[in-house]
Amino acid sequence: MRAVFATLSRGAAAAWNYVRAVMGDRAYERYVDVARRSGKTPLSAEAFYLDSLERRYSTVSRCC
């Protein structure tokens, strides 16, 4: 029974991590990991969020 529960827990955790990655929720965590590996000081979560908004919306969108 414990093995089944452990397997279900790992599956649920993997599914949750996948959903977070697809939705962009893990973007800051990934950024911090890459910044630390490259020896740079990462931005704060707030500064990262503001920077991502600026990069996304500072250019002209010719969608419609």
PDBQT receptor file of N, H, CA, C and O in Angstrom, charges set to zero:
ATOM      1  N   MET A   1       0.820  -1.200   0.000  1.00  0.00    +0.000 N 
ATOM      2  CA  MET A   1       0.000   0.000   0.000  1.00  0.00    +0.000 C 
ATOM      3  C   MET A   1       0.866   1.267   0.000  1.00  0.00    +0.000 C 
ATOM      4  O   MET A   1       0.539   2.243  -0.675  1.00  0.00    +0.000 OA
ATOM      5  N   ARG A   2       1.957   1.248   0.751  1.00  0.00    +0.000 N 
ATOM      6  H   ARG A   2       2.222   0.455   1.299  1.00  0.00    +0.000 HD
ATOM      7  CA  ARG A   2       2.839   2.401   0.798  1.00  0.00    +0.000 C 
ATOM      8  C   ARG A   2       3.473   2.662  -0.561  1.00  0.00    +0.000 C 
ATOM      9  O   ARG A   2       3.654   3.812  -0.959  1.00  0.00    +0.000 OA
ATOM     10  N   ALA A   3       3.810   1.592  -1.267  1.00  0.00    +0.000 N 
ATOM     11  H   ALA A   3       3.664   0.657  -0.943  1.00  0.00    +0.000 HD
ATOM     12  CA  ALA A   3       4.430   1.748  -2.585  1.00  0.00    +0.000 C 
ATOM     13  C   ALA A   3       3.457   2.409  -3.561  1.00  0.00    +0.000 C 
ATOM     14  O   ALA A   3       3.855   3.239  -4.379  1.00  0.00    +0.000 OA
ATOM     15  N   VAL A   4       2.193   2.039  -3.469  1.00  0.00    +0.000 N 
ATOM     16  H   VAL A   4       1.870   1.365  -2.805  1.00  0.00    +0.000 HD
ATOM     17  CA  VAL A   4       1.181   2.635  -4.347  1.00  0.00    +0.000 C 
ATOM     18  C   VAL A   4       1.026   4.118  -4.038  1.00  0.00    +0.000 C 
ATOM     19  O   VAL A   4       0.961   4.949  -4.943  1.00  0.00    +0.000 OA
ATOM     20  N   PHE A   5       0.969   4.437  -2.753  1.00  0.00    +0.000 N 
ATOM     21  H   PHE A   5       1.022   3.762  -2.017  1.00  0.00    +0.000 HD
ATOM     22  CA  PHE A   5       0.843   5.840  -2.350  1.00  0.00    +0.000 C 
ATOM     23  C   PHE A   5       2.064   6.643  -2.788  1.00  0.00    +0.000 C 
ATOM     24  O   PHE A   5       1.931   7.775  -3.254  1.00  0.00    +0.000 OA
ATOM     25  N   ALA A   6       3.243   6.064  -2.640  1.00  0.00    +0.000 N 
ATOM     26  H   ALA A   6       3.350   5.144  -2.262  1.00  0.00    +0.000 HD
ATOM     27  CA  ALA A   6       4.471   6.758  -3.040  1.00  0.00    +0.000 C 
ATOM     28  C   ALA A   6       4.480   7.001  -4.548  1.00  0.00    +0.000 C 
ATOM     29  O   ALA A   6       4.873   8.075  -5.006  1.00  0.00    +0.000 OA
ATOM     30  N   THR A   7       4.052   6.014  -5.309  1.00  0.00    +0.000 N 
ATOM     31  H   THR A   7       3.733   5.142  -4.937  1.00  0.00    +0.000 HD
ATOM     32  CA  THR A   7       3.993   6.165  -6.767  1.00  0.00    +0.000 C 
ATOM     33  C   THR A   7       2.990   7.239  -7.163  1.00  0.00    +0.000 C 
ATOM     34  O   THR A   7       3.268   8.064  -8.034  1.00  0.00    +0.000 OA
ATOM     35  N   LEU A   8       1.825   7.229  -6.525  1.00  0.00    +0.000 N 
ATOM     36  H   LEU A   8       1.600   6.559  -5.817  1.00  0.00    +0.000 HD
ATOM     37  CA  LEU A   8       0.814   8.251  -6.817  1.00  0.00    +0.000 C 
ATOM     38  C   LEU A   8       1.306   9.642  -6.422  1.00  0.00    +0.000 C 
ATOM     39  O   LEU A   8       1.037  10.615  -7.126  1.00  0.00    +0.000 OA
ATOM     40  N   SER A   9       2.009   9.742  -5.325  1.00  0.00    +0.000 N 
ATOM     41  H   SER A   9       2.227   8.951  -4.753  1.00  0.00    +0.000 HD
ATOM     42  CA  SER A   9       2.544  11.033  -4.886  1.00  0.00    +0.000 C 
ATOM     43  C   SER A   9       3.563  11.571  -5.880  1.00  0.00    +0.000 C 
ATOM     44  O   SER A   9       3.540  12.752  -6.225  1.00  0.00    +0.000 OA
ATOM     45  N   ARG A  10       4.462  10.697  -6.341  1.00  0.00    +0.000 N 
ATOM     46  H   ARG A  10       4.480   9.737  -6.061  1.00  0.00    +0.000 HD
ATOM     47  CA  ARG A  10       5.463  11.131  -7.322  1.00  0.00    +0.000 C 
ATOM     48  C   ARG A  10       4.786  11.545  -8.629  1.00  0.00    +0.000 C 
ATOM     49  O   ARG A  10       5.184  12.532  -9.248  1.00  0.00    +0.000 OA
ATOM     50  N   GLY A  11       3.775  10.801  -9.047  1.00  0.00    +0.000 N 
ATOM     51  H   GLY A  11       3.451   9.999  -8.544  1.00  0.00    +0.000 HD
ATOM     52  CA  GLY A  11       3.050  11.143 -10.270  1.00  0.00    +0.000 C 
ATOM     53  C   GLY A  11       2.331  12.476 -10.148  1.00  0.00    +0.000 C 
ATOM     54  O   GLY A  11       2.343  13.282 -11.078  1.00  0.00    +0.000 OA
ATOM     55  N   ALA A  12       1.708  12.706  -9.007  1.00  0.00    +0.000 N 
ATOM     56  H   ALA A  12       1.699  12.051  -8.251  1.00  0.00    +0.000 HD
ATOM     57  CA  ALA A  12       0.998  13.966  -8.789  1.00  0.00    +0.000 C 
ATOM     58  C   ALA A  12       1.986  15.133  -8.749  1.00  0.00    +0.000 C 
ATOM     59  O   ALA A  12       1.706  16.200  -9.294  1.00  0.00    +0.000 OA
ATOM     60  N   ALA A  13       3.129  14.936  -8.111  1.00  0.00    +0.000 N 
ATOM     61  H   ALA A  13       3.357  14.069  -7.668  1.00  0.00    +0.000 HD
ATOM     62  CA  ALA A  13       4.137  16.000  -8.044  1.00  0.00    +0.000 C 
ATOM     63  C   ALA A  13       4.689  16.307  -9.433  1.00  0.00    +0.000 C 
ATOM     64  O   ALA A  13       4.898  17.470  -9.779  1.00  0.00    +0.000 OA
ATOM     65  N   ALA A  14       4.924  15.272 -10.223  1.00  0.00    +0.000 N 
ATOM     66  H   ALA A  14       4.754  14.327  -9.943  1.00  0.00    +0.000 HD
ATOM     67  CA  ALA A  14       5.425  15.483 -11.580  1.00  0.00    +0.000 C 
ATOM     68  C   ALA A  14       4.393  16.215 -12.433  1.00  0.00    +0.000 C 
ATOM     69  O   ALA A  14       4.740  17.109 -13.204  1.00  0.00    +0.000 OA
ATOM     70  N   ALA A  15       3.127  15.834 -12.293  1.00  0.00    +0.000 N 
ATOM     71  H   ALA A  15       2.845  15.107 -11.667  1.00  0.00    +0.000 HD
ATOM     72  CA  ALA A  15       2.063  16.501 -13.051  1.00  0.00    +0.000 C 
ATOM     73  C   ALA A  15       1.952  17.964 -12.644  1.00  0.00    +0.000 C 
ATOM     74  O   ALA A  15       1.790  18.835 -13.498  1.00  0.00    +0.000 OA
ATOM     75  N   TRP A  16       2.037  18.237 -11.355  1.00  0.00    +0.000 N 
ATOM     76  H   TRP A  16       2.168  17.529 -10.661  1.00  0.00    +0.000 HD
ATOM     77  CA  TRP A  16       1.951  19.613 -10.864  1.00  0.00    +0.000 C 
ATOM     78  C   TRP A  16       3.117  20.453 -11.378  1.00  0.00    +0.000 C 
ATOM     79  O   TRP A  16       2.925  21.596 -11.795  1.00  0.00    +0.000 OA
ATOM     80  N   ASN A  17       4.334  19.888 -11.349  1.00  0.00    +0.000 N 
ATOM     81  H   ASN A  17       4.491  18.960 -11.011  1.00  0.00    +0.000 HD
ATOM     82  CA  ASN A  17       5.496  20.608 -11.872  1.00  0.00    +0.000 C 
ATOM     83  C   ASN A  17       5.353  20.879 -13.361  1.00  0.00    +0.000 C 
ATOM     84  O   ASN A  17       5.755  21.942 -13.831  1.00  0.00    +0.000 OA
ATOM     85  N   TYR A  18       4.792  19.947 -14.106  1.00  0.00    +0.000 N 
ATOM     86  H   TYR A  18       4.465  19.083 -13.723  1.00  0.00    +0.000 HD
ATOM     87  CA  TYR A  18       4.566  20.146 -15.539  1.00  0.00    +0.000 C 
ATOM     88  C   TYR A  18       3.583  21.291 -15.765  1.00  0.00    +0.000 C 
ATOM     89  O   TYR A  18       3.822  22.157 -16.607  1.00  0.00    +0.000 OA
ATOM     90  N   VAL A  19       2.497  21.300 -15.029  1.00  0.00    +0.000 N 
ATOM     91  H   VAL A  19       2.303  20.597 -14.345  1.00  0.00    +0.000 HD
ATOM     92  CA  VAL A  19       1.496  22.370 -15.174  1.00  0.00    +0.000 C 
ATOM     93  C   VAL A  19       2.121  23.720 -14.831  1.00  0.00    +0.000 C 
ATOM     94  O   VAL A  19       1.882  24.704 -15.531  1.00  0.00    +0.000 OA
ATOM     95  N   ARG A  20       2.914  23.779 -13.767  1.00  0.00    +0.000 N 
ATOM     96  H   ARG A  20       3.107  22.979 -13.199  1.00  0.00    +0.000 HD
ATOM     97  CA  ARG A  20       3.575  25.030 -13.391  1.00  0.00    +0.000 C 
ATOM     98  C   ARG A  20       4.526  25.500 -14.487  1.00  0.00    +0.000 C 
ATOM     99  O   ARG A  20       4.608  26.696 -14.767  1.00  0.00    +0.000 OA
ATOM    100  N   ALA A  21       5.245  24.565 -15.109  1.00  0.00    +0.000 N 
ATOM    101  H   ALA A  21       5.178  23.594 -14.882  1.00  0.00    +0.000 HD
ATOM    102  CA  ALA A  21       6.193  24.926 -16.166  1.00  0.00    +0.000 C 
ATOM    103  C   ALA A  21       5.453  25.442 -17.393  1.00  0.00    +0.000 C 
ATOM    104  O   ALA A  21       5.875  26.426 -18.001  1.00  0.00    +0.000 OA
ATOM    105  N   VAL A  22       4.372  24.801 -17.758  1.00  0.00    +0.000 N 
ATOM    106  H   VAL A  22       4.029  24.002 -17.264  1.00  0.00    +0.000 HD
ATOM    107  CA  VAL A  22       3.607  25.203 -18.941  1.00  0.00    +0.000 C 
ATOM    108  C   VAL A  22       2.964  26.573 -18.733  1.00  0.00    +0.000 C 
ATOM    109  O   VAL A  22       2.915  27.379 -19.662  1.00  0.00    +0.000 OA
ATOM    110  N   MET A  23       2.482  26.836 -17.547  1.00  0.00    +0.000 N 
ATOM    111  H   MET A  23       2.522  26.181 -16.793  1.00  0.00    +0.000 HD
ATOM    112  CA  MET A  23       1.806  28.102 -17.264  1.00  0.00    +0.000 C 
ATOM    113  C   MET A  23       2.782  29.245 -16.979  1.00  0.00    +0.000 C 
ATOM    114  O   MET A  23       2.357  30.393 -16.853  1.00  0.00    +0.000 OA
ATOM    115  N   GLY A  24       4.070  28.956 -16.877  1.00  0.00    +0.000 N 
ATOM    116  H   GLY A  24       4.415  28.023 -16.979  1.00  0.00    +0.000 HD
ATOM    117  CA  GLY A  24       5.056  30.008 -16.632  1.00  0.00    +0.000 C 
ATOM    118  C   GLY A  24       5.271  30.319 -15.169  1.00  0.00    +0.000 C 
ATOM    119  O   GLY A  24       5.957  31.286 -14.838  1.00  0.00    +0.000 OA
ATOM    120  N   ASP A  25       4.705  29.529 -14.298  1.00  0.00    +0.000 N 
ATOM    121  H   ASP A  25       4.147  28.744 -14.567  1.00  0.00    +0.000 HD
ATOM    122  CA  ASP A  25       4.806  29.778 -12.866  1.00  0.00    +0.000 C 
ATOM    123  C   ASP A  25       6.210  29.509 -12.340  1.00  0.00    +0.000 C 
ATOM    124  O   ASP A  25       6.596  30.061 -11.310  1.00  0.00    +0.000 OA
ATOM    125  N   ARG A  26       6.967  28.683 -13.019  1.00  0.00    +0.000 N 
ATOM    126  H   ARG A  26       6.653  28.234 -13.856  1.00  0.00    +0.000 HD
ATOM    127  CA  ARG A  26       8.318  28.343 -12.583  1.00  0.00    +0.000 C 
ATOM    128  C   ARG A  26       9.380  29.226 -13.224  1.00  0.00    +0.000 C 
ATOM    129  O   ARG A  26      10.571  28.957 -13.068  1.00  0.00    +0.000 OA
ATOM    130  N   ALA A  27       8.985  30.260 -13.932  1.00  0.00    +0.000 N 
ATOM    131  H   ALA A  27       8.018  30.478 -14.059  1.00  0.00    +0.000 HD
ATOM    132  CA  ALA A  27       9.942  31.098 -14.660  1.00  0.00    +0.000 C 
ATOM    133  C   ALA A  27      10.975  31.722 -13.725  1.00  0.00    +0.000 C 
ATOM    134  O   ALA A  27      12.166  31.734 -14.036  1.00  0.00    +0.000 OA
ATOM    135  N   TYR A  28      10.529  32.235 -12.591  1.00  0.00    +0.000 N 
ATOM    136  H   TYR A  28       9.561  32.225 -12.338  1.00  0.00    +0.000 HD
ATOM    137  CA  TYR A  28      11.474  32.878 -11.670  1.00  0.00    +0.000 C 
ATOM    138  C   TYR A  28      12.433  31.859 -11.079  1.00  0.00    +0.000 C 
ATOM    139  O   TYR A  28      13.627  32.133 -10.957  1.00  0.00    +0.000 OA
ATOM    140  N   GLU A  29      11.929  30.692 -10.711  1.00  0.00    +0.000 N 
ATOM    141  H   GLU A  29      10.959  30.469 -10.811  1.00  0.00    +0.000 HD
ATOM    142  CA  GLU A  29      12.789  29.643 -10.155  1.00  0.00    +0.000 C 
ATOM    143  C   GLU A  29      13.851  29.222 -11.165  1.00  0.00    +0.000 C 
ATOM    144  O   GLU A  29      15.015  29.044 -10.806  1.00  0.00    +0.000 OA
ATOM    145  N   ARG A  30      13.457  29.065 -12.416  1.00  0.00    +0.000 N 
ATOM    146  H   ARG A  30      12.511  29.210 -12.708  1.00  0.00    +0.000 HD
ATOM    147  CA  ARG A  30      14.418  28.694 -13.458  1.00  0.00    +0.000 C 
ATOM    148  C   ARG A  30      15.440  29.814 -13.659  1.00  0.00    +0.000 C 
ATOM    149  O   ARG A  30      16.631  29.547 -13.818  1.00  0.00    +0.000 OA
ATOM    150  N   TYR A  31      14.979  31.061 -13.651  1.00  0.00    +0.000 N 
ATOM    151  H   TYR A  31      14.012  31.278 -13.521  1.00  0.00    +0.000 HD
ATOM    152  CA  TYR A  31      15.871  32.209 -13.801  1.00  0.00    +0.000 C 
ATOM    153  C   TYR A  31      16.917  32.240 -12.685  1.00  0.00    +0.000 C 
ATOM    154  O   TYR A  31      18.100  32.448 -12.952  1.00  0.00    +0.000 OA
ATOM    155  N   VAL A  32      16.493  32.036 -11.447  1.00  0.00    +0.000 N 
ATOM    156  H   VAL A  32      15.531  31.866 -11.229  1.00  0.00    +0.000 HD
ATOM    157  CA  VAL A  32      17.415  32.052 -10.320  1.00  0.00    +0.000 C 
ATOM    158  C   VAL A  32      18.448  30.932 -10.454  1.00  0.00    +0.000 C 
ATOM    159  O   VAL A  32      19.633  31.150 -10.203  1.00  0.00    +0.000 OA
ATOM    160  N   ASP A  33      18.008  29.737 -10.847  1.00  0.00    +0.000 N 
ATOM    161  H   ASP A  33      17.045  29.560 -11.051  1.00  0.00    +0.000 HD
ATOM    162  CA  ASP A  33      18.945  28.622 -11.028  1.00  0.00    +0.000 C 
ATOM    163  C   ASP A  33      20.001  28.945 -12.082  1.00  0.00    +0.000 C 
ATOM    164  O   ASP A  33      21.188  28.700 -11.871  1.00  0.00    +0.000 OA
ATOM    165  N   VAL A  34      19.571  29.491 -13.207  1.00  0.00    +0.000 N 
ATOM    166  H   VAL A  34      18.607  29.690 -13.379  1.00  0.00    +0.000 HD
ATOM    167  CA  VAL A  34      20.508  29.817 -14.283  1.00  0.00    +0.000 C 
ATOM    168  C   VAL A  34      21.443  30.943 -13.866  1.00  0.00    +0.000 C 
ATOM    169  O   VAL A  34      22.639  30.896 -14.154  1.00  0.00    +0.000 OA
ATOM    170  N   ALA A  35      20.909  31.951 -13.191  1.00  0.00    +0.000 N 
ATOM    171  H   ALA A  35      19.938  31.990 -12.957  1.00  0.00    +0.000 HD
ATOM    172  CA  ALA A  35      21.734  33.077 -12.757  1.00  0.00    +0.000 C 
ATOM    173  C   ALA A  35      22.799  32.617 -11.763  1.00  0.00    +0.000 C 
ATOM    174  O   ALA A  35      23.950  33.046 -11.847  1.00  0.00    +0.000 OA
ATOM    175  N   ARG A  36      22.432  31.767 -10.843  1.00  0.00    +0.000 N 
ATOM    176  H   ARG A  36      21.497  31.419 -10.775  1.00  0.00    +0.000 HD
ATOM    177  CA  ARG A  36      23.409  31.291  -9.855  1.00  0.00    +0.000 C 
ATOM    178  C   ARG A  36      24.468  30.418 -10.504  1.00  0.00    +0.000 C 
ATOM    179  O   ARG A  36      25.641  30.496 -10.139  1.00  0.00    +0.000 OA
ATOM    180  N   ARG A  37      24.071  29.580 -11.467  1.00  0.00    +0.000 N 
ATOM    181  H   ARG A  37      23.118  29.516 -11.764  1.00  0.00    +0.000 HD
ATOM    182  CA  ARG A  37      25.050  28.740 -12.155  1.00  0.00    +0.000 C 
ATOM    183  C   ARG A  37      26.031  29.572 -12.963  1.00  0.00    +0.000 C 
ATOM    184  O   ARG A  37      27.198  29.204 -13.097  1.00  0.00    +0.000 OA
ATOM    185  N   SER A  38      25.562  30.698 -13.505  1.00  0.00    +0.000 N 
ATOM    186  H   SER A  38      24.614  30.997 -13.396  1.00  0.00    +0.000 HD
ATOM    187  CA  SER A  38      26.441  31.548 -14.312  1.00  0.00    +0.000 C 
ATOM    188  C   SER A  38      27.212  32.553 -13.458  1.00  0.00    +0.000 C 
ATOM    189  O   SER A  38      28.012  33.326 -13.984  1.00  0.00    +0.000 OA
ATOM    190  N   GLY A  39      26.979  32.551 -12.154  1.00  0.00    +0.000 N 
ATOM    191  H   GLY A  39      26.328  31.923 -11.726  1.00  0.00    +0.000 HD
ATOM    192  CA  GLY A  39      27.729  33.424 -11.256  1.00  0.00    +0.000 C 
ATOM    193  C   GLY A  39      27.173  34.820 -11.136  1.00  0.00    +0.000 C 
ATOM    194  O   GLY A  39      27.838  35.695 -10.582  1.00  0.00    +0.000 OA
ATOM    195  N   LYS A  40      25.987  35.057 -11.629  1.00  0.00    +0.000 N 
ATOM    196  H   LYS A  40      25.447  34.346 -12.079  1.00  0.00    +0.000 HD
ATOM    197  CA  LYS A  40      25.373  36.380 -11.544  1.00  0.00    +0.000 C 
ATOM    198  C   LYS A  40      24.463  36.462 -10.320  1.00  0.00    +0.000 C 
ATOM    199  O   LYS A  40      23.966  35.448  -9.830  1.00  0.00    +0.000 OA
ATOM    200  N   THR A  41      24.257  37.673  -9.843  1.00  0.00    +0.000 N 
ATOM    201  H   THR A  41      24.661  38.497 -10.241  1.00  0.00    +0.000 HD
ATOM    202  CA  THR A  41      23.319  37.886  -8.752  1.00  0.00    +0.000 C 
ATOM    203  C   THR A  41      21.917  38.019  -9.336  1.00  0.00    +0.000 C 
ATOM    204  O   THR A  41      21.677  38.911 -10.150  1.00  0.00    +0.000 OA
ATOM    205  N   PRO A  42      20.994  37.160  -8.943  1.00  0.00    +0.000 N 
ATOM    206  CA  PRO A  42      19.643  37.231  -9.522  1.00  0.00    +0.000 C 
ATOM    207  C   PRO A  42      18.856  38.434  -9.019  1.00  0.00    +0.000 C 
ATOM    208  O   PRO A  42      19.095  38.941  -7.923  1.00  0.00    +0.000 OA
ATOM    209  N   LEU A  43      17.919  38.876  -9.837  1.00  0.00    +0.000 N 
ATOM    210  H   LEU A  43      17.725  38.464 -10.728  1.00  0.00    +0.000 HD
ATOM    211  CA  LEU A  43      17.002  39.941  -9.440  1.00  0.00    +0.000 C 
ATOM    212  C   LEU A  43      16.049  39.418  -8.370  1.00  0.00    +0.000 C 
ATOM    213  O   LEU A  43      15.885  38.209  -8.208  1.00  0.00    +0.000 OA
ATOM    214  N   SER A  44      15.436  40.323  -7.656  1.00  0.00    +0.000 N 
ATOM    215  H   SER A  44      15.569  41.305  -7.788  1.00  0.00    +0.000 HD
ATOM    216  CA  SER A  44      14.389  39.914  -6.721  1.00  0.00    +0.000 C 
ATOM    217  C   SER A  44      13.185  39.448  -7.534  1.00  0.00    +0.000 C 
ATOM    218  O   SER A  44      13.101  39.710  -8.733  1.00  0.00    +0.000 OA
ATOM    219  N   ALA A  45      12.268  38.764  -6.886  1.00  0.00    +0.000 N 
ATOM    220  H   ALA A  45      12.337  38.551  -5.911  1.00  0.00    +0.000 HD
ATOM    221  CA  ALA A  45      11.082  38.263  -7.578  1.00  0.00    +0.000 C 
ATOM    222  C   ALA A  45      10.277  39.424  -8.168  1.00  0.00    +0.000 C 
ATOM    223  O   ALA A  45       9.767  39.330  -9.284  1.00  0.00    +0.000 OA
ATOM    224  N   GLU A  46      10.168  40.506  -7.419  1.00  0.00    +0.000 N 
ATOM    225  H   GLU A  46      10.582  40.582  -6.512  1.00  0.00    +0.000 HD
ATOM    226  CA  GLU A  46       9.410  41.666  -7.890  1.00  0.00    +0.000 C 
ATOM    227  C   GLU A  46      10.084  42.303  -9.106  1.00  0.00    +0.000 C 
ATOM    228  O   GLU A  46       9.420  42.639 -10.086  1.00  0.00    +0.000 OA
ATOM    229  N   ALA A  47      11.400  42.464  -9.038  1.00  0.00    +0.000 N 
ATOM    230  H   ALA A  47      11.941  42.191  -8.242  1.00  0.00    +0.000 HD
ATOM    231  CA  ALA A  47      12.130  43.064 -10.156  1.00  0.00    +0.000 C 
ATOM    232  C   ALA A  47      12.064  42.163 -11.391  1.00  0.00    +0.000 C 
ATOM    233  O   ALA A  47      11.956  42.653 -12.515  1.00  0.00    +0.000 OA
ATOM    234  N   PHE A  48      12.129  40.852 -11.181  1.00  0.00    +0.000 N 
ATOM    235  H   PHE A  48      12.217  40.454 -10.268  1.00  0.00    +0.000 HD
ATOM    236  CA  PHE A  48      12.019  39.917 -12.296  1.00  0.00    +0.000 C 
ATOM    237  C   PHE A  48      10.646  40.036 -12.959  1.00  0.00    +0.000 C 
ATOM    238  O   PHE A  48      10.546  40.051 -14.186  1.00  0.00    +0.000 OA
ATOM    239  N   TYR A  49       9.601  40.120 -12.155  1.00  0.00    +0.000 N 
ATOM    240  H   TYR A  49       9.683  40.108 -11.159  1.00  0.00    +0.000 HD
ATOM    241  CA  TYR A  49       8.242  40.238 -12.677  1.00  0.00    +0.000 C 
ATOM    242  C   TYR A  49       8.079  41.541 -13.466  1.00  0.00    +0.000 C 
ATOM    243  O   TYR A  49       7.513  41.536 -14.560  1.00  0.00    +0.000 OA
ATOM    244  N   LEU A  50       8.565  42.642 -12.923  1.00  0.00    +0.000 N 
ATOM    245  H   LEU A  50       9.025  42.647 -12.035  1.00  0.00    +0.000 HD
ATOM    246  CA  LEU A  50       8.455  43.928 -13.622  1.00  0.00    +0.000 C 
ATOM    247  C   LEU A  50       9.255  43.925 -14.922  1.00  0.00    +0.000 C 
ATOM    248  O   LEU A  50       8.806  44.472 -15.929  1.00  0.00    +0.000 OA
ATOM    249  N   ASP A  51      10.440  43.311 -14.902  1.00  0.00    +0.000 N 
ATOM    250  H   ASP A  51      10.805  42.867 -14.084  1.00  0.00    +0.000 HD
ATOM    251  CA  ASP A  51      11.255  43.204 -16.105  1.00  0.00    +0.000 C 
ATOM    252  C   ASP A  51      10.551  42.364 -17.172  1.00  0.00    +0.000 C 
ATOM    253  O   ASP A  51      10.569  42.710 -18.353  1.00  0.00    +0.000 OA
ATOM    254  N   SER A  52       9.935  41.264 -16.753  1.00  0.00    +0.000 N 
ATOM    255  H   SER A  52       9.921  40.982 -15.793  1.00  0.00    +0.000 HD
ATOM    256  CA  SER A  52       9.243  40.422 -17.730  1.00  0.00    +0.000 C 
ATOM    257  C   SER A  52       8.035  41.153 -18.326  1.00  0.00    +0.000 C 
ATOM    258  O   SER A  52       7.747  41.006 -19.513  1.00  0.00    +0.000 OA
ATOM    259  N   LEU A  53       7.330  41.939 -17.505  1.00  0.00    +0.000 N 
ATOM    260  H   LEU A  53       7.564  42.058 -16.540  1.00  0.00    +0.000 HD
ATOM    261  CA  LEU A  53       6.216  42.729 -18.040  1.00  0.00    +0.000 C 
ATOM    262  C   LEU A  53       6.705  43.776 -19.023  1.00  0.00    +0.000 C 
ATOM    263  O   LEU A  53       6.090  43.992 -20.068  1.00  0.00    +0.000 OA
ATOM    264  N   GLU A  54       7.810  44.426 -18.688  1.00  0.00    +0.000 N 
ATOM    265  H   GLU A  54       8.310  44.250 -17.840  1.00  0.00    +0.000 HD
ATOM    266  CA  GLU A  54       8.363  45.450 -19.581  1.00  0.00    +0.000 C 
ATOM    267  C   GLU A  54       8.798  44.832 -20.907  1.00  0.00    +0.000 C 
ATOM    268  O   GLU A  54       8.531  45.391 -21.970  1.00  0.00    +0.000 OA
ATOM    269  N   ARG A  55       9.471  43.675 -20.848  1.00  0.00    +0.000 N 
ATOM    270  H   ARG A  55       9.688  43.220 -19.984  1.00  0.00    +0.000 HD
ATOM    271  CA  ARG A  55       9.905  43.025 -22.089  1.00  0.00    +0.000 C 
ATOM    272  C   ARG A  55       8.709  42.583 -22.929  1.00  0.00    +0.000 C 
ATOM    273  O   ARG A  55       8.756  42.643 -24.157  1.00  0.00    +0.000 OA
ATOM    274  N   ARG A  56       7.646  42.145 -22.276  1.00  0.00    +0.000 N 
ATOM    275  H   ARG A  56       7.608  42.096 -21.278  1.00  0.00    +0.000 HD
ATOM    276  CA  ARG A  56       6.483  41.643 -22.998  1.00  0.00    +0.000 C 
ATOM    277  C   ARG A  56       5.677  42.765 -23.646  1.00  0.00    +0.000 C 
ATOM    278  O   ARG A  56       5.199  42.614 -24.771  1.00  0.00    +0.000 OA
ATOM    279  N   TYR A  57       5.526  43.877 -22.954  1.00  0.00    +0.000 N 
ATOM    280  H   TYR A  57       5.915  43.999 -22.041  1.00  0.00    +0.000 HD
ATOM    281  CA  TYR A  57       4.608  44.916 -23.417  1.00  0.00    +0.000 C 
ATOM    282  C   TYR A  57       5.273  46.194 -23.915  1.00  0.00    +0.000 C 
ATOM    283  O   TYR A  57       4.572  47.152 -24.242  1.00  0.00    +0.000 OA
ATOM    284  N   SER A  58       6.593  46.241 -23.981  1.00  0.00    +0.000 N 
ATOM    285  H   SER A  58       7.162  45.464 -23.715  1.00  0.00    +0.000 HD
ATOM    286  CA  SER A  58       7.248  47.473 -24.415  1.00  0.00    +0.000 C 
ATOM    287  C   SER A  58       7.338  47.597 -25.948  1.00  0.00    +0.000 C 
ATOM    288  O   SER A  58       7.602  48.685 -26.461  1.00  0.00    +0.000 OA
ATOM    289  N   THR A  59       7.128  46.521 -26.662  1.00  0.00    +0.000 N 
ATOM    290  H   THR A  59       6.915  45.637 -26.246  1.00  0.00    +0.000 HD
ATOM    291  CA  THR A  59       7.200  46.580 -28.113  1.00  0.00    +0.000 C 
ATOM    292  C   THR A  59       5.805  46.677 -28.706  1.00  0.00    +0.000 C 
ATOM    293  O   THR A  59       4.814  46.340 -28.058  1.00  0.00    +0.000 OA
ATOM    294  N   VAL A  60       5.742  47.137 -29.931  1.00  0.00    +0.000 N 
ATOM    295  H   VAL A  60       6.547  47.411 -30.457  1.00  0.00    +0.000 HD
ATOM    296  CA  VAL A  60       4.472  47.275 -30.624  1.00  0.00    +0.000 C 
ATOM    297  C   VAL A  60       3.994  45.895 -31.055  1.00  0.00    +0.000 C 
ATOM    298  O   VAL A  60       4.737  45.123 -31.661  1.00  0.00    +0.000 OA
ATOM    299  N   SER A  61       2.751  45.605 -30.732  1.00  0.00    +0.000 N 
ATOM    300  H   SER A  61       2.148  46.232 -30.240  1.00  0.00    +0.000 HD
ATOM    301  CA  SER A  61       2.157  44.324 -31.140  1.00  0.00    +0.000 C 
ATOM    302  C   SER A  61       1.278  44.579 -32.351  1.00  0.00    +0.000 C 
ATOM    303  O   SER A  61       0.357  45.394 -32.296  1.00  0.00    +0.000 OA
ATOM    304  N   ARG A  62       1.555  43.903 -33.413  1.00  0.00    +0.000 N 
ATOM    305  H   ARG A  62       2.303  43.241 -33.458  1.00  0.00    +0.000 HD
ATOM    306  CA  ARG A  62       0.771  44.093 -34.643  1.00  0.00    +0.000 C 
ATOM    307  C   ARG A  62      -0.185  42.924 -34.852  1.00  0.00    +0.000 C 
ATOM    308  O   ARG A  62      -0.446  42.509 -35.981  1.00  0.00    +0.000 OA
ATOM    309  N   CYS A  63      -0.681  42.422 -33.785  1.00  0.00    +0.000 N 
ATOM    310  H   CYS A  63      -0.469  42.759 -32.868  1.00  0.00    +0.000 HD
ATOM    311  CA  CYS A  63      -1.558  41.261 -33.843  1.00  0.00    +0.000 C 
ATOM    312  C   CYS A  63      -2.860  41.558 -34.591  1.00  0.00    +0.000 C 
ATOM    313  O   CYS A  63      -3.210  40.858 -35.541  1.00  0.00    +0.000 OA
ATOM    314  N   CYS A  64      -3.563  42.586 -34.162  1.00  0.00    +0.000 N 
ATOM    315  H   CYS A  64      -3.279  43.154 -33.390  1.00  0.00    +0.000 HD
ATOM    316  CA  CYS A  64      -4.911  42.809 -34.720  1.00  0.00    +0.000 C 
ATOM    317  C   CYS A  64      -5.064  44.144 -35.381  1.00  0.00    +0.000 C 
ATOM    318  O   CYS A  64      -6.139  44.462 -35.890  1.00  0.00    +0.000 OA
TER     319      CYS A  64
